[in-house]
């Protein structure tokens, strides 16, 4: 079993997206409702012409229709229908904006921050994408694009070309940091948060699917699912596969050259780093949540070695099936448990490791991290990886029918740790 890893910054929460207001263009069933009077019908009243009454009614009806249409046209021309609308239930202001307008605005905001990366490998040239996240030349990309490169060329959207150097690669995910020097006028991408993503929200991918000749290509779709785990085989000639956890699944079209480019929300903020696609299906791509990338981005800016946190336990993610199989009292959380090849329970806590020093024992069930419940959509590993080594976090445990809280100072993940 593997222990979890997470990042330093605690992601801010974002309010859920609200559907935009659409003016109701329907016509009432009746524009004129005759009065329920006890007087005789118009044709029976002396001195009144039936034809005159019909003419007056027709004139009023035409005037109402034309007047109403004119008012609607005037309001539309002033932009009244595009003004923020406050909902009664939440008080949140929602701007009316078409999906295509959101995409255009998002691409305009992030596009200058997306670069094309040409990495010379022993097996040939690999083309990928990258994200400028600091104006001094720091770029986030995929490890599989640059890890084995003998030289790296970085092409900026404005046509400039720079030599890049590999600062470091992530020990846990398919991420890497590249640095370019001497570049001025760079546009860092706005960074969002991936912790508040919702399935079904707009997702936009930007990258170079067919190389530099097709740089800054844009595709759009939705966030199809969250928390996906996959095993990928390197496409750079490096032997072995990589287990990637907690990924964003999207149906926005992603090709090989998109690797390392941004996945963006409707506000033009980076929410993920595109990394791979499903080989056996169409319309299924994956991105690494940006919250997972933030700690190594900060480490590079600080000039420290890229590293991941280490807690020092083996655990089993609980669900109702596992709980029933082992007769456990809880059906969610991370059960500190390990078995040998014969199925016998063995010690699941690394001796003298961070968990051991904090008093965590084999058989404990970790139920929350920093107040966030651990369940099927919030795995311990996905949450822990958002924190940097050296950070002290709180863990809630269930042990012997009681809940208790311990403080754990995270260590540094060993290179060979899976």
Secondary structure, DSSP 8 states (H G I E B T S, - for coil): -----B-SS-------------------S-S------SS--GGGSTT--HHHHHHHHHHHHHHHHHHHHHHHHHHHHHTGGGS-EE-TTT--EE----HHHHHHHHHHHHGGGEEEEEEEETTEEEEEEEEEEETTTEEEE-HHHHTT-SEEEEE-TTS-EEEEEEEEE-SSSS-EEEEE-S--S-----B--STT--TTSEEEEEE-TT-GGGTTEEEEEEEEEEEEEEEEE-SSS--SEEEEEEEEEE-S---GGGTT-EEE-TTS-EEEEEEEE-TTSSS-EEEEEHHHHHHHHHHHHHT-----EE--B-EEE--HHHHHHHT-S-SSSEEE-EE-TTS-EE--B-TTSHHHHHT--TT-EEEEETTEE-BTTB-HHHHHBTS-TT-EEEEEEEETTEEEEEEEE-EE--TT--
